[in-house]
């Protein structure tokens, strides 16, 4: 099916007042970012909708494939075009409907006749088009209110436009319309899902990952990079800060009681993250923590971890069941990457019997005998920074072909 353009419906953006233009402008920028490889992309904005088009059929297919992942879109519909001629309109109506699962469904035609000089009035055109489709494609029944299939026909002098499929969008707000956050990205199942939810509320993210070679492998680091690549597909650039954490983690193992090493590790991660957050001018920290899932995620543990910073820590998954999180990870496409069998620095050093109710005063006491500040500063200075999505490498021989 050759599509003329794609109609985008805003959803939550439509509820905005005087600042609506800012959200629409951000969505437009995000679409240009997501479709930067679409050479003929054209975007047209209206008050409550937007239109995308390309003159190349393969590029229209790319638009339809990626749009469901872009935040700020309630739904979208591919639109087909024909001449404002009754026979061509009938043929196009059949072609559009037969391309979807129509058998056993309820159906109606909704004509909008902007070209008033057309030979048939709105009622007659509704009747003729519906009758032709129902006769040619038997198996549907007419239902005027809330039909399962609604063929929308807009008749203009220079052409007629039709759409039938309303494809759900990612909803939410355009990424970048609501500030920036720093995400603690472990490489597991939870933190990419937390990234998805926080980006859905319009927050642009940078990510921080703690790498402890040789205890954690290069494969585990590559997994985190792949997750950043996937997260960037939701509509925003992602910068990854890789913190060398071996020295700090080994020091914790040597100087803090074994049953609270995990809590101390998380506290050091939070201290480092907060310093990086200040440097990049992010407003909050974001984690994939889930209440009660592991020993470091009890209320007492979270309180002890929070104690090292006054920065707001957002935990989008705090009340989710693990199976719910897995289901979401599968839907957004990060699950298979997250379950690659490469351990991160937390799982490598997990104590046999971690304390589930650590005391803040005791944690401060245990850590007071070691000067972690110098090691923290060194780790931040020696970090690696990577930007996503990755730039495509161009083969040196491409220019010779």
C-alpha positions as CSV (number, residue, x, y, z in Angstrom):
1,X,0.0,0.0,0.0
2,X,1.4,3.4,-1.0
3,X,0.8,6.0,1.7
4,X,0.7,9.7,1.1
5,X,1.4,10.9,4.6
6,X,1.1,10.0,8.3
7,X,-1.3,11.8,10.6
8,X,-0.1,12.2,14.2
9,X,-2.4,12.9,17.1
10,X,-0.8,14.6,20.1
11,X,-2.8,13.3,23.1
12,X,-1.5,14.8,26.4
13,X,0.2,17.7,24.5
14,X,-3.3,18.8,23.6
15,X,-4.1,19.5,27.3
16,X,-1.3,22.1,27.5
17,X,-2.1,25.8,27.5
18,X,0.0,28.7,26.4
19,X,3.2,26.5,26.3
20,X,1.7,24.0,23.9
21,X,3.9,25.3,21.1
22,X,7.0,24.4,23.1
23,X,5.9,20.8,23.4
24,X,5.0,20.6,19.7
25,X,8.4,22.1,18.8
26,X,10.2,19.6,21.0
27,X,8.2,16.7,19.4
28,X,9.2,18.0,16.0
29,X,12.9,18.1,17.0
30,X,12.7,14.6,18.4
31,X,11.1,13.3,15.2
32,X,13.9,14.8,13.2
33,X,16.4,13.2,15.5
34,X,14.8,9.7,15.3
35,X,14.4,10.0,11.5
36,X,17.7,11.7,10.7
37,X,18.4,9.0,8.2
38,X,15.2,9.7,6.3
39,X,16.5,12.0,3.7
40,X,13.1,13.3,2.4
41,X,11.3,13.8,5.7
42,X,8.8,16.6,5.7
43,X,6.9,17.7,8.8
44,X,3.8,19.9,8.9
45,X,2.3,21.0,12.3
46,X,-1.2,22.0,13.1
47,X,-3.0,23.0,16.3
48,X,-3.9,19.5,17.4
49,X,-2.1,17.2,15.0
50,X,1.1,16.8,12.9
51,X,1.7,15.3,9.5
52,X,4.8,13.4,8.3
53,X,5.6,12.4,4.8
54,X,8.3,11.3,2.4
55,X,8.2,10.9,-1.4
56,X,10.0,7.5,-1.0
57,X,7.9,4.5,-0.2
58,X,10.7,2.7,1.7
59,X,11.1,5.8,3.9
60,X,7.4,5.9,4.7
61,X,7.8,2.3,5.9
62,X,10.6,3.4,8.2
63,X,8.4,6.2,9.6
64,X,5.6,3.7,10.4
65,X,8.0,1.2,12.0
66,X,9.7,3.7,14.4
67,X,6.8,6.0,15.4
68,X,5.4,3.7,18.1
69,X,8.5,4.3,20.2
70,X,8.4,8.1,20.1
71,X,7.0,9.7,23.2
72,X,4.5,12.5,22.9
73,X,2.3,10.7,20.3
74,X,-1.2,9.4,21.3
75,X,-1.8,7.6,18.0
76,X,-1.1,7.9,14.3
77,X,-2.7,6.9,11.0
78,X,-1.2,6.3,7.6
79,X,-3.1,8.3,5.0
80,X,-3.7,7.3,1.3
81,X,-4.5,9.6,-1.5
82,X,-6.5,9.4,-4.8
83,X,-8.1,11.8,-7.3
84,X,-11.4,13.3,-6.3
85,X,-13.3,10.9,-8.5
86,X,-16.0,8.5,-7.3
87,X,-14.6,5.4,-8.9
88,X,-11.1,6.0,-7.8
89,X,-12.4,6.7,-4.3
90,X,-14.3,3.4,-4.2
91,X,-11.2,1.5,-5.4
92,X,-9.0,3.1,-2.8
93,X,-11.5,2.5,0.0
94,X,-11.5,-1.3,-0.8
95,X,-7.7,-1.4,-1.0
96,X,-7.3,0.2,2.4
97,X,-9.8,-1.9,4.2
98,X,-8.7,-5.2,2.7
99,X,-5.2,-4.5,4.1
100,X,-6.4,-4.9,7.7
101,X,-8.1,-7.7,9.7
102,X,-11.7,-6.7,8.7
103,X,-13.7,-10.0,8.8
104,X,-16.3,-10.1,11.6
105,X,-15.8,-6.5,12.5
106,X,-18.2,-3.5,12.7
107,X,-17.7,-0.8,10.2
108,X,-18.7,2.7,9.1
109,X,-17.6,5.4,6.7
110,X,-17.0,8.9,7.9
111,X,-16.9,11.5,5.1
112,X,-15.7,15.0,5.5
113,X,-16.5,16.9,2.3
114,X,-14.4,20.1,2.3
115,X,-14.9,20.4,-1.5
116,X,-18.6,21.3,-1.6
117,X,-18.8,21.2,-5.4
118,X,-18.3,17.5,-5.5
119,X,-21.2,15.7,-7.3
120,X,-22.5,13.8,-4.2
121,X,-23.3,15.3,-0.8
122,X,-21.9,13.9,2.4
123,X,-24.8,11.5,3.0
124,X,-24.7,10.1,-0.5
125,X,-21.0,9.7,-0.5
126,X,-21.1,7.9,2.9
127,X,-23.8,5.5,1.5
128,X,-22.0,4.8,-1.9
129,X,-18.6,4.2,-0.4
130,X,-19.9,2.0,2.5
131,X,-22.1,0.0,0.1
132,X,-19.2,-0.6,-2.3
133,X,-16.8,-1.7,0.5
134,X,-19.4,-4.0,2.2
135,X,-20.3,-5.6,-1.1
136,X,-16.7,-6.1,-2.2
137,X,-15.5,-7.3,1.2
138,X,-18.3,-9.3,2.9
139,X,-18.1,-10.2,6.6
140,X,-18.5,-6.8,8.2
141,X,-21.6,-5.2,9.7
142,X,-22.6,-1.6,9.9
143,X,-22.4,0.1,13.3
144,X,-22.6,3.9,13.5
145,X,-21.5,4.4,17.1
146,X,-18.0,3.2,18.1
147,X,-17.3,0.8,15.2
148,X,-14.2,-1.3,15.2
149,X,-13.3,0.0,11.8
150,X,-13.9,3.6,10.8
151,X,-12.9,4.6,7.3
152,X,-12.3,8.4,7.4
153,X,-12.6,10.1,4.0
154,X,-11.6,13.8,3.5
155,X,-12.7,15.1,0.1
156,X,-10.8,18.1,-1.2
157,X,-10.7,19.7,-4.6
158,X,-7.1,18.7,-5.3
159,X,-7.4,15.1,-4.0
160,X,-9.2,12.8,-1.6
161,X,-7.5,11.4,1.5
162,X,-8.4,8.2,3.4
163,X,-7.3,6.5,6.6
164,X,-8.7,3.5,8.5
165,X,-6.0,2.3,11.0
166,X,-5.4,4.1,14.2
167,X,-2.1,2.8,15.6
168,X,-1.3,3.4,19.3
169,X,1.6,5.7,20.0
170,X,4.0,5.7,23.0
171,X,1.9,8.5,24.6
172,X,3.5,10.6,27.4
173,X,5.4,13.8,26.7
174,X,8.3,14.5,24.2
175,X,11.7,13.7,25.6
176,X,13.5,16.9,26.6
177,X,10.3,18.8,27.5
178,X,10.7,18.2,31.2
179,X,14.4,18.6,32.2
180,X,17.3,16.2,32.6
181,X,18.0,13.3,35.0
182,X,21.0,11.0,35.6
183,X,20.1,7.3,35.5
184,X,22.0,4.6,37.4
185,X,22.3,1.9,34.8
186,X,23.4,-1.5,36.0
187,X,22.8,-3.6,32.9
188,X,20.0,-5.6,34.4
189,X,16.3,-5.8,33.6
190,X,15.0,-3.0,35.8
191,X,17.1,0.2,35.1
192,X,16.3,0.3,31.3
193,X,12.6,0.0,32.1
194,X,13.0,2.9,34.6
195,X,14.7,4.9,31.8
196,X,11.7,4.2,29.6
197,X,9.2,5.4,32.2
198,X,11.1,8.6,33.1
199,X,11.6,9.5,29.4
200,X,7.9,9.0,28.9
201,X,7.3,11.9,31.2
202,X,9.5,14.1,29.0
203,X,12.8,13.8,30.9
204,X,16.0,13.6,29.0
205,X,18.5,11.2,30.5
206,X,22.2,10.7,30.9
207,X,23.3,7.3,32.3
208,X,26.1,6.3,34.7
209,X,27.5,2.8,35.0
210,X,30.0,1.4,37.5
211,X,32.6,-0.9,36.0
212,X,34.9,-3.1,38.1
213,X,37.5,-4.9,35.9
214,X,38.7,-7.6,36.1
215,X,35.8,-8.7,38.2
216,X,33.4,-7.6,35.5
217,X,34.0,-8.4,31.9
218,X,34.2,-6.3,28.7
219,X,31.0,-8.2,27.6
220,X,29.1,-6.8,30.6
221,X,30.2,-3.3,29.6
222,X,29.2,-3.9,26.0
223,X,25.8,-5.0,27.2
224,X,25.3,-1.7,29.0
225,X,26.3,0.2,25.8
226,X,23.8,-1.8,23.8
227,X,21.1,-0.9,26.3
228,X,22.0,2.8,25.9
229,X,21.7,2.3,22.1
230,X,18.2,0.8,22.6
231,X,17.1,3.5,25.1
232,X,18.1,6.3,22.7
233,X,15.5,5.0,20.2
234,X,12.8,6.3,22.5
235,X,13.5,9.8,21.2
236,X,16.5,11.3,22.8
237,X,20.3,11.2,22.8
238,X,21.9,9.3,25.7
239,X,25.3,10.1,27.2
240,X,26.9,7.2,29.2
241,X,29.4,7.9,32.0
242,X,31.5,4.8,32.8
243,X,33.0,5.0,36.3
244,X,36.1,2.8,37.1
245,X,34.9,1.3,40.4
246,X,37.3,-1.5,41.2
247,X,39.4,0.5,43.7
248,X,36.5,1.7,45.7
249,X,34.7,-1.6,45.7
250,X,37.8,-3.5,46.9
251,X,38.3,-1.0,49.6
252,X,34.7,-1.5,50.8
253,X,35.3,-5.3,50.9
254,X,38.4,-4.8,53.1
255,X,37.1,-2.2,55.5
256,X,33.4,-2.6,56.0
257,X,31.6,-5.5,57.7
258,X,30.6,-8.1,55.0
259,X,26.9,-8.0,55.7
260,X,26.7,-4.3,54.9
261,X,29.1,-4.1,52.0
262,X,26.2,-4.0,49.5
263,X,24.7,-1.0,51.3
264,X,28.0,0.7,51.4
265,X,28.6,0.0,47.7
266,X,25.3,1.6,46.9
267,X,26.0,4.6,49.1
268,X,29.3,5.2,47.2
269,X,27.6,4.9,43.9
270,X,25.0,7.5,45.0
271,X,27.8,9.9,46.1
272,X,29.5,9.6,42.8
273,X,26.3,9.9,40.8
274,X,25.4,13.0,42.7
275,X,28.7,14.7,41.9
276,X,28.3,13.8,38.2
277,X,24.7,15.0,38.3
278,X,25.9,18.4,39.5
279,X,28.5,18.5,36.8
280,X,26.0,17.8,33.9
281,X,23.3,20.0,35.5
282,X,20.7,17.2,35.9
283,X,18.0,17.9,38.4
284,X,17.4,14.3,39.8
285,X,18.8,10.8,40.1
286,X,16.8,7.9,38.7
287,X,17.2,4.2,39.7
288,X,15.5,0.9,38.8
289,X,15.1,0.0,42.4
290,X,12.0,-2.0,43.4
291,X,10.8,-2.1,47.0
292,X,11.6,-5.4,48.7
293,X,13.1,-7.1,45.6
294,X,16.5,-7.6,47.1
295,X,18.3,-6.9,50.4
296,X,19.5,-3.4,49.3
297,X,15.9,-2.4,48.4
298,X,14.1,-2.7,51.7
299,X,12.8,0.6,53.3
300,X,15.7,0.6,55.8
301,X,18.3,0.0,53.0
302,X,16.8,2.7,50.8
303,X,16.9,5.1,53.7
304,X,20.5,4.4,54.4
305,X,21.4,4.8,50.7
306,X,19.4,8.1,50.5
307,X,21.3,9.5,53.5
308,X,24.4,10.4,51.4
309,X,22.6,12.9,49.2
310,X,19.9,15.5,49.4
311,X,19.1,15.2,45.7
312,X,15.7,13.8,44.8
313,X,15.9,10.2,43.8
314,X,13.1,9.0,41.4
315,X,12.3,5.3,41.5
316,X,9.7,4.7,38.7
317,X,9.5,0.9,39.5
318,X,9.2,1.1,43.3
319,X,5.8,-0.6,43.4
320,X,6.1,-2.9,40.4
321,X,6.0,-6.7,40.6
322,X,9.1,-8.3,39.0
323,X,7.0,-10.1,36.5
324,X,5.4,-6.8,35.5
325,X,8.8,-5.3,34.9
326,X,9.9,-8.3,32.8
327,X,6.8,-8.0,30.7
328,X,7.4,-4.3,30.1
329,X,11.1,-5.0,29.3
330,X,10.0,-7.5,26.7
331,X,7.5,-5.1,25.1
332,X,10.1,-2.2,24.8
333,X,12.8,-4.5,23.5
334,X,15.4,-4.4,26.2
335,X,14.8,-7.8,27.9
336,X,17.0,-10.0,25.7
337,X,19.9,-7.6,26.1
338,X,19.5,-7.3,29.8
339,X,19.5,-11.1,30.4
340,X,22.9,-11.7,28.7
341,X,24.8,-13.7,31.3
342,X,27.4,-11.1,32.2
343,X,27.5,-10.0,35.8
344,X,27.7,-6.4,37.0
345,X,29.8,-5.1,39.9
346,X,26.9,-5.5,42.4
347,X,26.2,-9.2,41.6
348,X,29.9,-10.1,41.6
349,X,30.4,-8.9,45.2
350,X,27.0,-9.9,46.7
351,X,27.6,-11.0,50.3
352,X,26.3,-14.4,51.5
353,X,23.9,-12.9,54.1
354,X,23.4,-9.2,53.4
355,X,21.8,-7.1,56.1
356,X,18.2,-6.0,55.2
357,X,17.9,-3.4,57.9
358,X,21.1,-1.4,58.0
359,X,21.3,1.5,60.5
360,X,22.4,4.9,59.1
361,X,24.6,5.8,62.1
362,X,26.4,2.5,61.9
363,X,27.0,2.9,58.1
364,X,28.5,6.3,58.8
365,X,30.6,4.8,61.5
366,X,31.9,1.9,59.4
367,X,32.8,4.3,56.5
368,X,34.4,6.9,58.7
369,X,37.7,5.0,59.0
370,X,38.4,5.2,55.2
371,X,39.0,8.3,53.1
372,X,36.7,7.5,50.2
373,X,36.6,11.1,49.0
374,X,39.9,11.0,47.2
375,X,39.0,7.7,45.5
376,X,35.6,9.1,44.5
377,X,37.3,12.2,42.9
378,X,39.8,10.0,41.0
379,X,37.1,7.7,39.7
380,X,35.1,10.6,38.3
381,X,38.1,12.2,36.7
382,X,39.0,8.8,35.0
383,X,35.6,8.0,33.7
384,X,34.9,7.3,30.1
385,X,32.0,9.0,28.2
386,X,30.1,7.6,25.3
387,X,27.2,9.1,23.3
388,X,24.3,7.2,21.8
389,X,22.9,6.4,19.3
390,X,26.2,5.3,18.0
391,X,27.4,7.0,14.8
392,X,27.3,4.6,11.9
393,X,30.8,3.8,10.7
394,X,31.4,4.5,7.0
395,X,33.4,1.9,5.1
396,X,36.5,3.4,3.6
397,X,35.7,1.7,0.3
398,X,32.2,3.1,0.1
399,X,33.3,6.2,-1.8
400,X,35.0,4.0,-4.4
401,X,31.9,2.1,-5.3
